[in-house]
Amino acid sequence: MLRTMWKGSIQFGLVYIPIKLYTATEDKDIKLRMLHKDCMAPINYTRTCSKCGKEVKNEDIVKGYEYTPGQFIAISEEEINDLQDDMSKSVEIINFVNLSDIDPIYFEKSYFIGPDSGQGLRAYSLLRQTISDSGKIGLANIIMRSKQHLAAIRSYGNGMLLETLFYPDEVRAMNDVPGLNDIIAENAPKEVEIATQLVEQLTAEFKPENYKDNYRLKLEQLITNKVAGVKPAQKEEIPKANNVVDLLSALEASVKQNKPKKKTTSRRKKTI
């Protein structure tokens, strides 16, 4: 059962659709704790003041902003709530755009949109079908966890999906990446030809179920074995990579390595 993490409404013109948001993805990383090597017990961390060194209780903690090095101004929860006004519970669709117009770098996190009450089911269904039939997505603003997000609303299965987006000023400039100015303007035609051939060989239909987190699976197995007292298997030596002289040779070797294997047909002997 999914847990509601946000409750409010979608504003579609003058139509208000009561909704609930549910986190659509989950982090399955295996969390390793910090332990004391001698006692094999977890390490405790306490909140202390950097000035007086005293331990600080939760009720004595306030939020603040460092406006100049070493100088802070306190911001209360009431002041933050006043800035949000009525936006905190409303998702107003402001535009409709093509999904292909949004570069994937802007996408942040996905949430399932579920109806909040039976009275809003008809409006929810209408918006989902309208978005699906149009082939477009709705752009909206939403405030979650004291932060305003740009969000994309699109149809997904028999429901809808809300995906938070980064604002343009949150995406760093590509030109700031070191070394880009040193890239050559044009590549050798033969290298481009072989590289394109390699891309064609590796092209496949995207099926999410074909991709697995191999590192996590190995770590899970390691933990299971250690709990059961099973010693890890001896690690096989990884063969050294061939010394490839240049880029073209590397591409040609890659194409040769990824060539589909021919099916061998075995001839049956005739029986008399």
Backbone bond lengths (Angstrom), bond angles and torsions (degrees), N, CA, C in turn:
res aa  C-N    CA-C-N  psi(-1)  N-CA   C-N-CA  omega(-1)  CA-C   N-CA-C  phi
1 M - - - 1.466 - - 1.527 108.89 -
2 L 1.339 116.70 124.41 1.448 120.52 179.87 1.530 110.58 -76.52
3 R 1.325 114.99 145.23 1.457 120.80 -178.80 1.523 110.15 -97.73
4 T 1.333 116.67 132.93 1.457 121.38 178.48 1.519 110.33 -65.45
5 M 1.339 117.25 128.53 1.454 119.88 179.06 1.537 112.29 -115.02
6 W 1.343 117.62 -7.53 1.469 121.90 177.07 1.513 107.57 -159.43
7 K 1.329 115.47 140.85 1.459 120.57 -178.64 1.519 108.90 -135.91
8 G 1.334 116.86 131.58 1.458 120.15 -179.41 1.510 109.73 -177.28
9 S 1.334 116.94 -138.28 1.453 119.99 -179.09 1.523 110.30 -150.61
10 I 1.340 115.08 154.16 1.458 121.66 172.26 1.521 107.56 -97.54
11 Q 1.345 116.53 129.62 1.459 120.98 177.37 1.520 108.54 -99.99
12 F 1.320 116.39 112.32 1.463 124.03 -179.05 1.524 106.82 -115.23
13 G 1.354 116.52 91.02 1.458 120.16 -170.41 1.517 108.67 67.62
14 L 1.329 117.07 -122.05 1.467 121.58 177.09 1.530 111.79 -99.30
15 V 1.321 116.47 8.25 1.467 121.45 -179.96 1.527 109.10 -95.43
16 Y 1.323 117.02 129.58 1.466 122.51 177.37 1.523 109.05 -110.40
17 I 1.320 115.84 124.98 1.461 121.05 -176.73 1.524 108.20 -115.06
18 P 1.336 119.06 110.22 1.473 120.51 179.49 1.526 110.69 -67.11
19 I 1.337 116.18 130.32 1.469 120.43 -176.13 1.519 111.06 -138.21
20 K 1.327 114.11 167.08 1.459 123.18 169.89 1.516 107.52 -130.25
21 L 1.327 116.53 144.66 1.458 120.87 176.96 1.522 109.96 -107.38
22 Y 1.323 114.86 141.19 1.461 121.90 178.37 1.535 107.71 -130.04
23 T 1.308 117.30 137.12 1.453 120.89 179.06 1.522 109.53 -61.08
24 A 1.334 116.74 124.46 1.469 121.42 -174.47 1.519 112.87 -86.69
25 T 1.315 118.03 -18.81 1.463 121.04 -178.19 1.521 109.75 -125.72
26 E 1.312 116.71 164.29 1.462 120.53 177.93 1.522 109.94 -140.21
27 D 1.315 114.41 145.76 1.459 121.22 178.58 1.518 108.40 -86.65
28 K 1.326 116.41 115.98 1.458 120.56 -178.13 1.519 112.66 -102.64
29 D 1.342 116.19 16.11 1.460 119.06 176.27 1.518 110.16 -60.01
30 I 1.317 116.24 140.46 1.466 121.01 178.07 1.522 108.59 -83.18
31 K 1.326 116.65 120.12 1.458 121.75 -177.00 1.529 109.89 -86.53
32 L 1.320 116.41 122.97 1.457 121.80 176.11 1.523 109.10 -100.03
33 R 1.328 117.37 130.73 1.462 122.23 -178.82 1.523 111.07 -84.66
34 M 1.327 116.12 154.21 1.457 122.17 173.84 1.533 107.76 -86.96
35 L 1.348 116.61 122.42 1.471 121.59 -175.40 1.531 111.00 -119.58
36 H 1.335 114.38 154.54 1.459 120.17 171.21 1.529 107.49 -78.47
37 K 1.311 117.23 121.20 1.465 121.45 -172.82 1.529 111.82 -57.67
38 D 1.343 118.64 -37.15 1.468 121.47 -176.53 1.519 112.53 -75.46
39 C 1.337 117.02 -40.68 1.471 120.83 -175.22 1.526 113.29 -99.12
40 M 1.327 117.35 -13.89 1.468 122.85 -175.00 1.528 110.94 53.58
41 A 1.338 116.11 42.87 1.460 122.38 178.68 1.530 108.53 -121.56
42 P 1.351 117.21 150.80 1.464 120.33 -178.39 1.528 112.65 -62.11
43 I 1.326 115.35 147.82 1.458 122.12 177.24 1.520 109.14 -86.83
44 N 1.330 118.11 132.45 1.461 122.64 176.91 1.524 110.46 -91.70
45 Y 1.327 115.33 142.24 1.454 120.41 177.67 1.529 108.75 -120.33
46 T 1.305 116.75 133.03 1.466 121.87 -179.56 1.520 109.43 -115.43
47 R 1.344 115.69 151.51 1.455 121.21 177.42 1.531 108.72 -88.77
48 T 1.311 115.70 119.96 1.465 120.06 -179.48 1.527 109.63 -125.18
49 C 1.325 115.43 152.58 1.458 121.52 178.50 1.526 109.34 -77.24
50 S 1.331 116.59 132.12 1.462 120.32 -178.34 1.530 112.16 -70.36
51 K 1.342 117.73 -15.14 1.467 120.98 -178.25 1.524 112.53 -94.90
52 C 1.354 116.04 -54.17 1.471 118.75 -176.35 1.522 113.17 -96.36
53 G 1.349 116.54 -14.99 1.460 119.69 178.47 1.509 115.14 81.12
54 K 1.330 118.35 0.13 1.465 121.35 -178.38 1.521 110.97 -79.05
55 E 1.353 114.74 151.48 1.461 119.80 174.70 1.529 108.86 -72.13
56 V 1.345 116.83 135.73 1.461 121.51 -175.16 1.524 110.06 -110.83
57 K 1.345 116.84 129.35 1.459 121.94 178.15 1.532 109.45 -81.72
58 N 1.339 115.84 160.08 1.461 120.96 -177.40 1.518 112.33 -57.72
59 E 1.348 117.14 -38.84 1.458 120.04 -177.22 1.532 112.83 -69.83
60 D 1.334 116.35 -13.46 1.470 120.15 179.66 1.530 112.54 -100.47
61 I 1.322 116.63 9.37 1.464 120.94 -178.69 1.524 109.89 -102.10
62 V 1.338 117.00 130.90 1.461 122.61 176.04 1.528 108.68 -124.95
63 K 1.325 116.16 161.03 1.453 121.06 177.25 1.529 109.48 -90.33
64 G 1.326 115.84 148.68 1.452 119.29 179.89 1.512 111.50 -157.33
65 Y 1.321 116.04 168.48 1.469 122.11 -178.97 1.525 109.47 -123.71
66 E 1.335 116.42 133.52 1.458 121.74 178.70 1.534 108.26 -87.28
67 Y 1.344 116.92 96.50 1.456 121.10 -175.72 1.520 113.08 -82.22
68 T 1.331 115.98 -18.39 1.458 121.65 172.77 1.529 105.80 -152.45
69 P 1.327 119.19 152.78 1.465 120.13 -175.53 1.530 113.36 -50.06
70 G 1.351 115.70 118.21 1.461 121.53 177.98 1.511 114.63 84.15
71 Q 1.350 118.26 -2.37 1.461 121.65 179.92 1.527 109.71 -117.14
72 F 1.357 115.62 126.81 1.461 120.90 -174.94 1.529 110.75 -123.74
73 I 1.324 115.03 152.07 1.454 122.15 172.42 1.527 108.03 -123.71
74 A 1.333 117.91 131.62 1.465 121.60 -177.17 1.528 110.24 -80.09
75 I 1.348 115.62 139.55 1.463 122.80 176.39 1.521 107.38 -122.63
76 S 1.342 117.61 119.78 1.464 121.08 -176.60 1.530 111.23 -83.91
77 E 1.334 115.73 162.07 1.462 120.92 177.78 1.520 110.46 -64.59
78 E 1.330 117.03 -35.15 1.464 121.02 179.55 1.532 110.52 -63.28
79 E 1.334 116.95 -41.31 1.465 120.68 179.36 1.526 111.00 -65.35
80 I 1.332 116.34 -37.97 1.463 120.49 177.98 1.525 110.59 -66.68
81 N 1.333 116.93 -43.27 1.464 121.44 -179.64 1.517 111.50 -63.86
82 D 1.351 117.40 -35.44 1.463 120.86 179.10 1.522 111.50 -64.65
83 L 1.336 116.89 -33.07 1.466 120.80 179.47 1.526 111.33 -69.34
84 Q 1.316 116.38 -30.99 1.464 120.28 -175.48 1.522 112.12 -78.08
85 D 1.325 117.85 -29.69 1.461 123.08 -179.82 1.519 110.69 51.45
86 D 1.336 115.68 -133.80 1.470 120.52 -176.94 1.519 112.08 -87.56
87 M 1.345 117.80 -3.93 1.470 120.36 -178.21 1.517 112.40 -66.44
88 S 1.342 116.50 -21.08 1.456 120.19 -172.46 1.523 112.96 -64.98
89 K 1.340 118.15 -18.15 1.454 120.11 -177.48 1.524 112.97 -124.84
90 S 1.337 116.16 17.24 1.456 119.33 -178.54 1.523 110.42 -133.12
91 V 1.333 114.98 138.33 1.468 121.81 175.24 1.519 106.95 -115.74
92 E 1.333 116.99 100.28 1.457 120.58 -176.63 1.523 110.20 -94.01
93 I 1.329 116.23 120.19 1.463 120.61 176.60 1.523 108.16 -73.67
94 I 1.323 116.72 120.30 1.459 121.09 -175.54 1.530 112.87 -104.83
95 N 1.331 117.23 -24.47 1.471 121.47 179.82 1.516 109.98 -152.82
96 F 1.334 115.22 161.56 1.460 121.61 168.88 1.522 107.64 -120.61
97 V 1.328 116.54 133.84 1.466 121.51 -177.50 1.527 109.35 -137.26
98 N 1.325 115.73 168.66 1.458 120.85 174.46 1.525 109.40 -81.23
99 L 1.322 116.45 137.77 1.458 120.62 179.35 1.523 111.60 -58.50
100 S 1.343 116.61 -35.74 1.460 120.98 -178.64 1.521 112.72 -67.08
101 D 1.349 117.55 -14.80 1.461 121.17 179.67 1.529 112.49 -78.86
102 I 1.335 117.12 -13.63 1.463 120.72 -177.41 1.522 109.48 -101.48
103 D 1.315 116.38 119.50 1.464 120.47 177.79 1.533 108.90 -68.32
104 P 1.343 118.48 138.22 1.467 121.54 -178.74 1.533 114.66 -55.72
105 I 1.332 118.30 -20.23 1.461 119.97 -179.12 1.530 111.67 -63.00
106 Y 1.338 117.05 -21.84 1.458 120.46 -177.63 1.529 113.18 -80.50
107 F 1.338 118.38 -19.71 1.455 120.69 -175.34 1.528 111.21 -74.69
108 E 1.332 116.26 136.00 1.464 121.64 -176.15 1.525 112.48 -114.67
109 K 1.354 118.51 -65.92 1.466 121.04 -176.37 1.526 110.18 -146.58
110 S 1.347 115.44 150.13 1.461 121.14 -175.61 1.524 111.84 -109.03
111 Y 1.351 114.98 143.24 1.464 122.07 178.19 1.519 109.35 -135.81
112 F 1.339 116.19 137.32 1.454 120.19 172.33 1.528 108.31 -74.90
113 I 1.336 116.33 139.30 1.460 121.46 175.01 1.524 107.57 -103.28
114 G 1.318 116.67 119.28 1.454 121.22 178.41 1.513 110.50 -116.93
115 P 1.336 118.70 150.12 1.474 121.07 177.05 1.528 109.92 -67.52
116 D 1.334 116.11 147.46 1.469 120.15 -176.94 1.513 112.54 -95.04
117 S 1.314 117.48 -26.51 1.465 119.29 -178.53 1.520 109.75 -150.83
118 G 1.329 115.10 162.47 1.456 120.32 179.36 1.508 113.06 -62.94
119 Q 1.349 116.80 -29.75 1.456 120.38 -178.33 1.531 111.88 -67.35
120 G 1.330 116.88 -26.11 1.458 119.70 -177.34 1.519 114.19 -96.43
121 L 1.337 117.72 3.25 1.458 120.77 -177.01 1.527 112.70 -62.86
122 R 1.320 117.19 -39.30 1.461 120.62 -177.89 1.527 110.33 -66.03
123 A 1.336 116.67 -45.02 1.461 120.50 179.29 1.523 110.92 -67.28
124 Y 1.336 116.19 -37.89 1.478 120.94 177.70 1.524 110.00 -61.54
125 S 1.334 116.35 -47.04 1.458 121.71 -179.09 1.526 110.93 -63.76
126 L 1.333 116.87 -39.01 1.463 121.26 -179.61 1.522 110.95 -64.76
127 L 1.345 117.06 -44.50 1.466 120.39 -179.76 1.519 110.68 -65.16
128 R 1.334 117.15 -42.71 1.466 120.68 179.87 1.521 110.93 -60.52
129 Q 1.345 116.97 -45.84 1.461 120.36 -178.94 1.522 111.30 -67.27
130 T 1.341 116.31 -40.03 1.468 119.95 -179.36 1.522 110.89 -62.88
131 I 1.335 116.48 -44.76 1.462 120.43 178.72 1.525 110.44 -64.65
132 S 1.328 116.37 -41.38 1.468 120.85 -179.31 1.522 110.99 -64.37
133 D 1.325 117.25 -45.55 1.465 121.20 -177.89 1.525 111.64 -68.01
134 S 1.317 117.19 -32.97 1.465 120.45 -177.74 1.515 112.62 -76.29
135 G 1.336 116.25 -21.82 1.461 119.90 -176.62 1.515 112.51 72.29
136 K 1.330 117.17 15.89 1.462 121.34 -178.59 1.520 110.16 -115.99
137 I 1.330 115.51 174.19 1.461 121.30 175.89 1.525 108.79 -126.17
138 G 1.321 115.48 150.72 1.457 119.93 179.02 1.520 110.79 -92.05
139 L 1.329 116.62 138.86 1.461 122.23 175.47 1.519 108.61 -103.29
140 A 1.322 116.36 133.08 1.459 120.67 -176.37 1.524 110.23 -146.23
141 N 1.330 115.31 167.19 1.464 121.73 173.08 1.518 108.51 -108.01
142 I 1.328 116.41 142.01 1.461 121.24 178.28 1.524 108.95 -145.86
143 I 1.320 116.59 142.23 1.462 121.53 176.35 1.521 108.47 -106.00
144 M 1.316 116.60 119.89 1.457 123.21 176.56 1.516 108.63 -133.40
145 R 1.329 115.39 131.70 1.459 121.66 177.53 1.531 111.95 51.90
146 S 1.330 114.63 51.24 1.471 122.62 174.73 1.521 113.10 61.69
147 K 1.332 117.38 27.42 1.467 120.80 177.92 1.522 109.21 -142.69
148 Q 1.336 115.81 133.23 1.455 119.55 176.19 1.523 109.35 -84.37
149 H 1.330 114.98 136.96 1.460 121.44 179.48 1.527 109.17 -123.88
150 L 1.316 115.92 146.81 1.447 120.84 163.34 1.525 105.70 -82.00
151 A 1.326 117.82 138.22 1.464 120.05 -174.68 1.516 111.24 -134.49
152 A 1.316 115.31 147.15 1.462 122.40 175.26 1.525 108.24 -108.68
153 I 1.323 116.52 129.64 1.464 121.99 178.98 1.521 107.60 -112.67
154 R 1.335 116.18 123.28 1.469 119.80 -178.97 1.517 110.31 -141.92
155 S 1.313 115.64 160.81 1.463 119.93 177.95 1.527 108.44 -73.87
156 Y 1.337 115.27 147.84 1.473 120.56 -178.90 1.521 107.63 -153.61
157 G 1.334 115.97 111.57 1.463 118.63 -176.83 1.520 109.98 61.64
158 N 1.329 116.51 -132.17 1.464 119.89 178.22 1.524 111.83 -95.91
159 G 1.353 116.63 16.04 1.454 121.23 179.29 1.512 111.29 -136.60
160 M 1.333 115.38 -150.42 1.456 120.98 179.14 1.526 110.01 -135.10
161 L 1.310 114.40 159.25 1.463 121.76 -177.62 1.521 108.52 -127.58
162 L 1.342 116.18 137.96 1.464 121.66 172.98 1.517 107.98 -112.91
163 E 1.311 115.78 126.17 1.458 120.79 179.75 1.524 109.52 -120.77
164 T 1.334 116.42 119.90 1.451 119.50 178.61 1.524 109.43 -72.55
165 L 1.327 115.17 145.07 1.457 121.95 -177.78 1.528 109.62 -120.92
166 F 1.310 116.09 150.90 1.454 120.78 170.90 1.523 108.76 -75.69
167 Y 1.330 116.80 144.36 1.459 120.44 171.95 1.530 108.42 -76.06
168 P 1.346 117.35 155.97 1.473 119.91 -177.26 1.521 114.11 -52.67
169 D 1.354 117.51 -38.39 1.464 118.91 -178.05 1.527 112.75 -76.05
170 E 1.355 116.99 -3.13 1.464 120.57 176.19 1.534 111.42 -94.48
171 V 1.329 116.23 -10.47 1.463 120.97 178.66 1.525 108.39 -96.76
172 R 1.304 116.48 121.98 1.457 120.90 -177.38 1.531 111.59 -69.41
173 A 1.330 115.30 155.33 1.461 120.93 -178.07 1.522 110.75 -76.72
174 M 1.331 116.47 132.83 1.455 121.76 179.28 1.527 111.13 -63.28
175 N 1.317 116.27 -30.47 1.467 120.23 -178.46 1.522 113.26 -65.81
176 D 1.352 116.69 -14.17 1.462 120.19 179.33 1.528 112.44 -80.42
177 V 1.332 117.14 -7.46 1.466 120.63 -179.68 1.528 109.23 -73.46
178 P 1.335 118.54 123.73 1.467 120.53 -179.14 1.526 111.91 -64.60
179 G 1.321 115.70 142.90 1.459 121.45 173.08 1.507 115.51 92.43
180 L 1.344 118.70 -9.36 1.468 119.39 -177.18 1.525 112.01 -65.90
181 N 1.317 116.62 -31.60 1.468 119.45 -178.81 1.529 112.42 -70.09
182 D 1.343 116.04 -14.26 1.462 119.68 -178.82 1.522 113.19 -90.93
183 I 1.353 116.57 -4.17 1.469 119.76 -178.50 1.524 109.73 -69.46
184 I 1.326 116.03 137.20 1.466 120.38 -178.76 1.525 109.93 -69.89
185 A 1.340 115.75 148.79 1.463 121.13 -174.99 1.532 111.91 -68.99
186 E 1.327 116.66 -43.17 1.465 120.46 -177.74 1.524 110.01 -133.83
187 N 1.339 114.87 143.86 1.459 120.57 177.34 1.526 110.06 -97.06
188 A 1.317 115.02 161.11 1.464 120.39 179.50 1.527 109.77 -61.75
189 P 1.348 118.19 133.14 1.473 121.38 -178.31 1.527 113.37 -52.83
190 K 1.345 118.07 -39.45 1.459 120.61 -178.71 1.525 110.76 -66.04
191 E 1.336 116.87 -38.82 1.468 120.60 178.94 1.529 110.40 -65.08
192 V 1.332 116.25 -41.45 1.468 120.82 178.71 1.523 110.41 -63.74
193 E 1.329 116.74 -40.93 1.468 121.64 179.89 1.528 111.23 -61.41
194 I 1.341 116.60 -47.94 1.469 120.26 -178.70 1.526 110.52 -68.95
195 A 1.340 117.43 -39.03 1.466 120.91 178.95 1.522 110.62 -63.07
196 T 1.341 117.13 -40.55 1.465 121.45 177.35 1.524 110.66 -63.97
197 Q 1.325 117.18 -38.92 1.463 121.67 177.80 1.521 110.60 -63.07
198 L 1.346 116.66 -39.35 1.461 120.98 178.67 1.528 110.66 -65.71
199 V 1.336 116.49 -40.27 1.474 120.46 177.33 1.517 110.61 -60.50
200 E 1.331 116.97 -43.10 1.467 121.06 179.77 1.524 111.17 -63.21
201 Q 1.333 116.93 -38.99 1.463 120.65 178.96 1.525 111.73 -65.06
202 L 1.328 116.61 -36.02 1.466 120.98 -176.29 1.527 113.10 -90.94
203 T 1.345 117.06 0.45 1.462 120.70 -179.50 1.523 109.89 -75.58
204 A 1.343 115.58 132.78 1.469 121.03 179.96 1.521 109.11 -149.90
205 E 1.320 115.72 162.80 1.458 121.17 175.37 1.527 108.56 -70.27
206 F 1.339 115.70 134.64 1.461 119.21 -178.35 1.522 110.32 -74.19
207 K 1.338 115.43 115.71 1.458 122.59 175.41 1.522 107.18 -125.50
208 P 1.347 118.03 104.43 1.471 121.85 -175.04 1.521 113.45 -52.69
209 E 1.336 116.84 -33.70 1.469 119.73 -176.13 1.528 112.47 -67.85
210 N 1.330 117.28 -13.22 1.473 120.13 -179.98 1.527 113.08 -81.66
211 Y 1.328 116.60 -8.12 1.464 120.10 -175.05 1.530 110.22 -112.37
212 K 1.324 115.62 131.08 1.459 120.83 -177.20 1.525 110.75 -131.78
213 D 1.320 115.08 153.57 1.464 121.42 176.02 1.524 107.38 -84.30
214 N 1.320 116.44 87.42 1.465 120.81 -175.20 1.527 112.53 -63.12
215 Y 1.333 116.55 -35.50 1.464 119.23 179.44 1.526 110.88 -63.48
216 R 1.354 116.61 -44.77 1.468 119.73 -179.97 1.524 111.10 -64.12
217 L 1.342 117.54 -40.40 1.459 120.56 179.08 1.532 111.34 -62.68
218 K 1.341 116.02 -40.23 1.466 119.82 178.38 1.526 111.12 -67.37
219 L 1.347 116.40 -38.79 1.465 120.12 179.48 1.527 110.65 -66.86
220 E 1.342 117.22 -39.76 1.464 121.04 176.95 1.532 110.46 -61.02
221 Q 1.338 116.28 -42.79 1.459 120.35 179.51 1.522 110.91 -66.01
222 L 1.330 116.94 -39.33 1.461 120.96 177.75 1.520 110.92 -60.91
223 I 1.338 116.79 -44.76 1.466 121.22 179.28 1.517 110.66 -63.28
224 T 1.340 116.65 -44.47 1.470 120.96 179.12 1.527 110.84 -59.62
225 N 1.327 116.31 -43.99 1.462 120.51 -179.31 1.525 112.05 -66.01
226 K 1.330 116.89 -41.11 1.466 120.42 -178.60 1.526 110.89 -67.33
227 V 1.349 116.96 -38.65 1.463 120.37 177.02 1.522 110.42 -63.90
228 A 1.339 115.97 -37.64 1.465 120.69 -179.04 1.528 112.34 -83.45
229 G 1.322 117.16 -4.12 1.463 120.42 179.55 1.510 113.84 79.37
230 V 1.336 116.93 18.51 1.459 121.08 179.86 1.525 108.91 -87.20
231 K 1.322 115.72 128.06 1.459 119.72 179.71 1.523 109.99 -74.00
232 P 1.335 116.63 141.29 1.467 119.12 179.57 1.518 111.94 -65.45
233 A 1.324 114.84 145.67 1.465 119.60 179.69 1.522 109.87 -67.81
234 Q 1.323 115.49 152.06 1.456 120.16 -179.67 1.525 109.55 -67.04
235 K 1.314 115.22 130.46 1.444 121.12 -175.95 1.520 110.92 -71.01
236 E 1.332 115.07 130.32 1.459 119.58 178.64 1.527 110.18 -75.42
237 E 1.307 114.97 145.53 1.459 119.66 179.97 1.525 110.05 -73.53
238 I 1.342 114.91 128.06 1.460 120.14 -179.26 1.520 109.23 -78.40
239 P 1.324 117.21 126.61 1.471 119.14 -179.73 1.520 111.06 -62.13
240 K 1.328 115.25 141.34 1.457 120.17 -179.44 1.524 110.11 -72.16
241 A 1.334 114.09 144.34 1.464 119.50 179.84 1.519 110.22 -68.84
242 N 1.331 114.30 146.77 1.461 118.90 177.93 1.524 110.22 -67.18
243 N 1.312 116.58 143.98 1.457 120.63 177.97 1.527 108.98 -78.40
244 V 1.328 115.67 103.79 1.454 121.00 -180.00 1.519 108.29 -93.10
245 V 1.312 115.65 130.86 1.462 120.38 -172.66 1.518 111.81 -72.08
246 D 1.332 118.79 -48.12 1.460 120.35 -175.77 1.524 110.88 -140.98
247 L 1.351 115.76 177.03 1.456 122.15 -176.47 1.520 111.83 -63.16
248 L 1.326 117.26 -43.40 1.459 120.61 -179.17 1.522 111.22 -61.71
249 S 1.326 116.80 -42.24 1.468 120.38 178.53 1.521 110.85 -63.17
250 A 1.325 116.21 -38.99 1.462 120.52 179.14 1.520 110.98 -64.43
251 L 1.346 116.88 -41.12 1.458 121.00 179.04 1.523 111.37 -65.47
252 E 1.322 115.72 -45.24 1.469 119.92 -179.93 1.522 111.12 -62.74
253 A 1.336 116.51 -40.17 1.467 120.60 177.99 1.527 110.84 -65.33
254 S 1.354 117.06 -35.88 1.466 121.12 179.28 1.517 111.07 -67.12
255 V 1.346 116.05 -42.32 1.463 120.41 178.93 1.524 110.43 -62.78
256 K 1.335 115.73 -42.60 1.458 120.78 179.55 1.522 111.26 -63.93
257 Q 1.330 116.50 -39.35 1.467 121.51 -178.46 1.525 111.48 -68.53
258 N 1.348 117.27 -32.78 1.462 121.02 -175.19 1.517 113.91 -97.99
259 K 1.326 117.60 9.96 1.461 120.38 176.03 1.526 110.09 -64.06
260 P 1.338 117.43 133.83 1.470 118.60 178.20 1.520 111.11 -63.49
261 K 1.316 114.99 137.68 1.460 119.60 -178.49 1.522 110.69 -75.66
262 K 1.329 115.63 137.84 1.462 120.25 178.68 1.519 110.15 -73.16
263 K 1.336 114.50 140.03 1.463 119.53 178.45 1.528 109.75 -75.75
264 T 1.303 116.00 131.74 1.476 120.66 179.09 1.514 109.46 -94.70
265 T 1.330 114.72 129.42 1.469 119.40 179.80 1.517 108.86 -105.91
266 S 1.281 115.79 129.63 1.466 120.17 -179.26 1.525 109.57 -96.78
267 R 1.312 114.99 129.23 1.474 119.88 179.33 1.520 110.45 -83.04
268 R 1.313 114.36 132.24 1.468 119.11 178.81 1.539 110.02 -88.16
269 K 1.297 115.61 139.12 1.477 119.88 177.79 1.522 109.66 -77.57
270 K 1.334 114.30 137.17 1.461 118.46 179.16 1.516 110.01 -72.17
271 T 1.287 115.45 136.05 1.475 120.70 177.33 1.520 109.55 -100.93
272 I 1.314 114.17 135.24 1.494 118.57 -178.07 1.521 108.78 -89.57
